[in-house]
Amino acid sequence: MLLQISDLSCGYGPVLAVRGISFEVTEGAVVCLLGANGAGKSTTLKAISGLVRPARGHVVFDGRDIGRLRPSVRAGLGISHCPEGRRIFADLTVRDNLRLGGYRLGRAQFGAAEEQALTVFPALRRMLDRRGGLLSGGEQQMLALARAMMARPRLLLLDEPSLGLAPIVTRQVFDALREINRQGTTVLLVEQNATQALKLAQWGIVLAGGTIDLQGPAAELLESDRVREAYLGA
């Protein structure tokens, strides 16, 4: 098991956004976190990457409890976090954004990682010298994903990768995520497009009020009347 979350509670100051959740992510899988705004999805990702410290419980990555490690150390272990809102460096070129994503890599490793990222996101190849702030919203999201992939992570944490994108661009992003996973990267995905997320994932987890309301095989959740009424508009 690549990631094990056990009785995790965390939040901001005295306010707990996540309360006692437990789940696992198998290596090579895609797992999606669903739920309404404020359900605790983004906080869960931040607890895994180290941006939020657990108040209680354990975050175990590849057999090691990492709950008290700094974010930089977790990144070095193979965890890459692509946050909501893209967060690219708008004043830097596409190439320099990629360089920052792969700053830990040696020259040979960097070249291979860059080529892999540009193969998954070929549109970026002709934009390498363009400043990130001049890219469209969809291109910026692709850059954010490519930059996250430059670290060659074992676990990729994604927070709302389709937010604000046109339907055709959303399909392109999800096609890229399928390829990233096919190449061996495990993905834990927070996504407001529940249908696309459940079609991509093998396992789904529904959060409500900071706790797990429901979890199971993604294909079953996609057909669940309860999930369809709450998240799929049925």
Kinemage of the C-alpha trace (Angstrom):
@kinemage 1
@onewidth
@group {chain A} dominant
@subgroup {mainchain}
@vectorlist {calphas} color= white
{ca met a 1} P 0.000 0.000 0.000
{ca leu a 2} L 1.544 3.313 -1.053
{ca leu a 3} L -0.517 5.665 1.171
{ca gln a 4} L -2.407 4.944 4.379
{ca ile a 5} L -4.453 7.585 6.167
{ca ser a 6} L -5.494 6.507 9.671
{ca asp a 7} L -7.855 8.424 11.983
{ca leu a 8} L -6.646 11.723 10.509
{ca ser a 9} L -7.908 14.969 12.016
{ca cys a 10} L -6.524 18.346 10.983
{ca gly a 11} L -7.518 21.918 10.313
{ca tyr a 12} L -6.626 25.508 10.957
{ca gly a 13} L -6.096 26.613 14.532
{ca pro a 14} L -8.873 25.253 16.763
{ca val a 15} L -11.160 24.507 13.789
{ca leu a 16} L -10.958 20.942 12.476
{ca ala a 17} L -11.744 20.670 8.765
{ca val a 18} L -11.062 16.910 8.724
{ca arg a 19} L -12.192 14.665 11.551
{ca gly a 20} L -11.036 11.090 11.967
{ca ile a 21} L -10.867 9.897 8.362
{ca ser a 22} L -9.152 6.693 7.248
{ca phe a 23} L -8.493 5.396 3.745
{ca glu a 24} L -5.787 3.781 1.606
{ca val a 25} L -4.337 4.386 -1.845
{ca thr a 26} L -2.825 1.435 -3.667
{ca glu a 27} L 0.307 2.049 -5.721
{ca gly a 28} L -0.584 2.638 -9.364
{ca ala a 29} L -4.208 3.539 -8.629
{ca val a 30} L -6.300 6.646 -9.174
{ca val a 31} L -8.447 7.596 -6.168
{ca cys a 32} L -10.813 10.574 -6.184
{ca leu a 33} L -12.108 12.637 -3.274
{ca leu a 34} L -15.581 14.085 -3.763
{ca gly a 35} L -17.741 16.344 -1.634
{ca ala a 36} L -19.278 19.767 -1.332
{ca asn a 37} L -17.265 22.924 -0.689
{ca gly a 38} L -15.887 22.843 2.834
{ca ala a 39} L -16.068 19.051 3.106
{ca gly a 40} L -12.341 18.780 3.881
{ca lys a 41} L -11.011 17.610 0.506
{ca ser a 42} L -8.290 20.202 -0.013
{ca thr a 43} L -7.265 20.025 3.639
{ca thr a 44} L -6.768 16.276 3.269
{ca leu a 45} L -4.350 16.834 0.385
{ca lys a 46} L -2.506 19.507 2.369
{ca ala a 47} L -2.141 17.114 5.301
{ca ile a 48} L -0.535 14.564 2.974
{ca ser a 49} L 1.888 17.027 1.372
{ca gly a 50} L 2.718 18.706 4.697
{ca leu a 51} L 1.068 22.086 4.286
{ca val a 52} L -1.211 21.273 7.240
{ca arg a 53} L -0.047 19.391 10.336
{ca pro a 54} L -2.272 16.596 11.685
{ca ala a 55} L -3.910 17.241 15.035
{ca arg a 56} L -4.394 13.488 15.393
{ca gly a 57} L -3.838 10.357 13.368
{ca his a 58} L -1.246 9.147 10.894
{ca val a 59} L -0.138 9.749 7.309
{ca val a 60} L 1.927 6.738 6.217
{ca phe a 61} L 3.713 6.826 2.849
{ca asp a 62} L 5.407 3.675 1.611
{ca gly a 63} L 5.464 2.280 5.141
{ca arg a 64} L 6.831 5.438 6.805
{ca asp a 65} L 4.852 7.784 9.039
{ca ile a 66} L 5.430 11.199 7.453
{ca gly a 67} L 2.906 13.203 9.461
{ca arg a 68} L 5.569 15.369 11.123
{ca leu a 69} L 7.947 15.769 8.188
{ca arg a 70} L 8.437 19.089 6.402
{ca pro a 71} L 6.834 19.518 2.962
{ca ser a 72} L 10.254 19.616 1.295
{ca val a 73} L 11.159 16.251 2.795
{ca arg a 74} L 7.876 14.738 1.644
{ca ala a 75} L 8.515 16.071 -1.846
{ca gly a 76} L 11.880 14.346 -1.783
{ca leu a 77} L 10.162 11.073 -0.909
{ca gly a 78} L 8.063 11.299 -4.067
{ca ile a 79} L 4.937 13.310 -3.230
{ca ser a 80} L 4.012 16.116 -5.620
{ca his a 81} L 1.113 18.488 -4.887
{ca cys a 82} L -0.602 20.444 -7.657
{ca pro a 83} L -2.867 22.887 -5.769
{ca glu a 84} L -6.124 24.502 -6.790
{ca gly a 85} L -5.686 27.639 -8.867
{ca arg a 86} L -2.660 26.422 -10.873
{ca arg a 87} L -0.156 28.614 -8.968
{ca ile a 88} L 2.292 28.836 -11.832
{ca phe a 89} L 4.989 31.536 -11.872
{ca ala a 90} L 3.346 33.999 -14.244
{ca asp a 91} L 6.468 36.125 -14.824
{ca leu a 92} L 8.645 33.126 -15.681
{ca thr a 93} L 8.719 31.258 -18.967
{ca val a 94} L 7.211 27.835 -19.420
{ca arg a 95} L 10.727 26.394 -19.530
{ca asp a 96} L 11.687 28.054 -16.242
{ca asn a 97} L 8.485 26.841 -14.579
{ca leu a 98} L 9.454 23.320 -15.599
{ca arg a 99} L 12.990 23.839 -14.335
{ca leu a 100} L 11.664 24.794 -10.919
{ca gly a 101} L 9.530 21.663 -10.849
{ca gly a 102} L 12.584 19.521 -11.551
{ca tyr a 103} L 15.103 21.393 -9.406
{ca arg a 104} L 16.039 18.239 -7.494
{ca leu a 105} L 17.017 16.337 -10.621
{ca gly a 106} L 20.452 15.966 -12.165
{ca arg a 107} L 21.032 17.114 -15.724
{ca ala a 108} L 20.366 13.731 -17.337
{ca gln a 109} L 17.298 13.092 -15.192
{ca phe a 110} L 15.995 16.584 -15.889
{ca gly a 111} L 16.209 16.128 -19.641
{ca ala a 112} L 14.317 12.842 -19.468
{ca ala a 113} L 11.669 14.311 -17.164
{ca glu a 114} L 11.192 17.357 -19.377
{ca glu a 115} L 10.805 15.216 -22.477
{ca gln a 116} L 8.273 13.006 -20.691
{ca ala a 117} L 6.253 16.048 -19.559
{ca leu a 118} L 6.268 17.569 -23.047
{ca thr a 119} L 5.198 14.257 -24.547
{ca val a 120} L 2.153 14.212 -22.261
{ca phe a 121} L 1.508 17.943 -22.884
{ca pro a 122} L 2.779 18.509 -26.454
{ca ala a 123} L 1.131 21.945 -26.737
{ca leu a 124} L 3.680 23.288 -24.233
{ca arg a 125} L 6.607 22.400 -26.503
{ca arg a 126} L 6.010 25.413 -28.762
{ca met a 127} L 5.518 27.710 -25.754
{ca leu a 128} L 8.741 27.064 -23.844
{ca asp a 129} L 9.922 30.662 -24.135
{ca arg a 130} L 6.514 32.221 -23.444
{ca arg a 131} L 5.790 33.702 -20.025
{ca gly a 132} L 3.333 31.642 -18.003
{ca gly a 133} L 1.015 34.588 -17.468
{ca leu a 134} L 0.412 34.833 -21.218
{ca leu a 135} L -0.970 31.301 -21.456
{ca ser a 136} L -4.694 30.551 -21.566
{ca gly a 137} L -6.356 29.011 -18.525
{ca gly a 138} L -6.169 25.536 -20.024
{ca glu a 139} L -2.524 25.971 -21.004
{ca gln a 140} L -1.699 27.184 -17.488
{ca gln a 141} L -3.347 24.089 -16.014
{ca met a 142} L -1.325 21.888 -18.338
{ca leu a 143} L 1.822 23.735 -17.252
{ca ala a 144} L 0.931 23.259 -13.584
{ca leu a 145} L 0.501 19.515 -14.162
{ca ala a 146} L 3.689 19.283 -16.225
{ca arg a 147} L 5.626 21.152 -13.532
{ca ala a 148} L 4.323 18.729 -10.893
{ca met a 149} L 5.377 15.802 -13.076
{ca met a 150} L 8.909 17.190 -13.381
{ca ala a 151} L 9.602 15.965 -9.854
{ca arg a 152} L 8.912 12.421 -11.103
{ca pro a 153} L 6.546 11.735 -8.192
{ca arg a 154} L 5.321 8.371 -7.038
{ca leu a 155} L 2.155 10.068 -5.711
{ca leu a 156} L 0.546 13.043 -7.466
{ca leu a 157} L -1.955 15.088 -5.441
{ca leu a 158} L -4.303 17.106 -7.650
{ca asp a 159} L -6.734 19.732 -6.407
{ca glu a 160} L -9.526 20.671 -8.854
{ca pro a 161} L -7.544 20.387 -12.119
{ca ser a 162} L -10.628 21.134 -14.267
{ca leu a 163} L -11.811 24.188 -12.313
{ca gly a 164} L -12.754 27.020 -14.667
{ca leu a 165} L -11.888 25.128 -17.847
{ca ala a 166} L -14.035 24.726 -20.946
{ca pro a 167} L -15.426 21.198 -21.517
{ca ile a 168} L -13.059 20.445 -24.398
{ca val a 169} L -10.039 21.479 -22.304
{ca thr a 170} L -11.336 19.429 -19.372
{ca arg a 171} L -11.362 16.359 -21.607
{ca gln a 172} L -7.781 17.071 -22.647
{ca val a 173} L -6.702 17.392 -19.016
{ca phe a 174} L -8.337 14.105 -18.062
{ca asp a 175} L -6.802 12.374 -21.086
{ca ala a 176} L -3.413 13.616 -19.856
{ca leu a 177} L -4.127 12.305 -16.355
{ca arg a 178} L -4.912 8.875 -17.797
{ca glu a 179} L -1.557 8.900 -19.556
{ca ile a 180} L 0.277 10.057 -16.425
{ca asn a 181} L -1.297 7.206 -14.479
{ca arg a 182} L -0.612 4.732 -17.296
{ca gln a 183} L 3.070 5.645 -17.017
{ca gly a 184} L 3.016 4.518 -13.378
{ca thr a 185} L 2.185 7.557 -11.245
{ca thr a 186} L -0.350 7.050 -8.459
{ca val a 187} L -2.972 9.829 -8.372
{ca leu a 188} L -5.115 11.185 -5.534
{ca leu a 189} L -7.573 13.603 -7.102
{ca val a 190} L -9.927 16.238 -5.685
{ca glu a 191} L -12.340 17.192 -8.428
{ca gln a 192} L -15.637 19.067 -8.745
{ca asn a 193} L -16.441 17.246 -12.007
{ca ala a 194} L -17.606 14.091 -10.263
{ca thr a 195} L -18.526 12.216 -13.438
{ca gln a 196} L -15.107 12.658 -15.040
{ca ala a 197} L -13.337 11.903 -11.766
{ca leu a 198} L -15.227 8.654 -11.173
{ca lys a 199} L -14.661 7.553 -14.777
{ca leu a 200} L -10.922 8.083 -14.307
{ca ala a 201} L -10.587 6.577 -10.816
{ca gln a 202} L -10.736 3.029 -9.529
{ca trp a 203} L -11.863 4.063 -6.044
{ca gly a 204} L -13.951 6.987 -4.824
{ca ile a 205} L -14.313 8.622 -1.417
{ca val a 206} L -17.114 11.041 -0.539
{ca leu a 207} L -16.411 13.526 2.257
{ca ala a 208} L -19.120 15.440 4.134
{ca gly a 209} L -18.479 17.745 7.070
{ca gly a 210} L -14.894 16.560 7.407
{ca thr a 211} L -15.752 12.873 7.676
{ca ile a 212} L -16.074 10.034 5.171
{ca asp a 213} L -19.700 9.699 4.182
{ca leu a 214} L -19.243 6.981 1.579
{ca gln a 215} L -16.474 5.145 -0.241
{ca gly a 216} L -16.208 2.292 -2.689
{ca pro a 217} L -15.296 1.272 -6.244
{ca ala a 218} L -15.631 4.276 -8.540
{ca ala a 219} L -17.807 2.391 -11.022
{ca glu a 220} L -20.287 1.575 -8.248
{ca leu a 221} L -20.354 5.152 -6.959
{ca leu a 222} L -20.995 6.359 -10.500
{ca glu a 223} L -24.162 4.241 -10.557
{ca ser a 224} L -25.216 5.005 -6.971
{ca asp a 225} L -28.518 6.894 -6.754
{ca arg a 226} L -27.289 8.664 -3.646
{ca val a 227} L -24.111 9.914 -5.351
{ca arg a 228} L -25.906 10.760 -8.571
{ca glu a 229} L -28.486 12.910 -6.775
{ca ala a 230} L -25.872 14.715 -4.682
{ca tyr a 231} L -23.015 15.204 -7.150
{ca leu a 232} L -23.979 14.208 -10.685
{ca gly a 233} L -27.080 16.310 -11.137
{ca ala a 234} L -29.381 13.303 -11.549
